């Protein structure tokens, strides 16, 4: 997958995404479609993390790593406020698909970090 940048070729993949985004910007609704793809990817991957009760112990850390990955993609490849807005909306939607549990786990995570 082009969006997954978990290899040693991260910079090349960021560049590939930047070239793709630049090309799509030239096409009517191209950038919109790219942002929609990003939204779909974020929401689906986020749901995999949040909806799996077996990942409750690692959920917060996985979400933070996932967010860092998406932030890097947006900053290095797209540099678009539209993509930032899409990221925020997608995160809101998948976090709210499992009421209370993510908020509870985030609060516990922060509490444990503050105690250390």
C-alpha positions, -999 to +999 in steps of 0.1 A: +000+000+000+013+034-009+000+050+024+018+025+046+053+038+051+068+013+074+099+004+055+134+019+050+121+036+019+099+060+038+112+092+021+107+076-013+072+067-004+065+102+009+078+115-024+057+091-044+026+103-025+036+139-031+040+133-068+006+115-069-011+143-050+005+170-072-007+151-103-042+147-089-044+184-081-043+190-118-075+169-124-110+181-115-118+168-080-085+149-079-072+163-046-107+157-032-106+120-042-071+116-027-083+131+006-113+108+005-090+078+000-069+091+030-101+094+051-112+059+042-078+045+050-076+063+084-111+053+094-107+016+085-073+013+101-085+032+132-115+009+135-092-022+134-074-007+164-104+006+184-129-022+178-106-050+188-110-057+226-078-078+225-059-046+217-072-026+247-038-029+265-020-014+235-047+007+220-035+041+231+001+035+220-011+021+187-033+051+181-005+075+189+019+057+165-008+056+138-015+094+143+022+101+140+024+081+108-006+099+093+008+133+104+041+125+087+023+115+055+002+147+055+031+170+063+057+154+039+034+144+011+003+165+009+008+197+030-029+204+026-053+218+052-080+197+035-061+165+044-057+177+080-095+183+083-101+148+068-077+133+094-096+150+123-129+139+110-118+103+104-102+101+139-134+115+155-156+089+137-136+058+145-129+068+181-167+073+187-176+039+172-168+023+206-184+046+232-164+053+264-137+026+261-111+047+241-117+077+264-113+055+294-081+040+281-066+073+271-074+087+306-056+057+322-027+061+298-022+098+306-026+091+343+001+064+342+024+088+323+018+116+349+026+092+378+060+082+363 
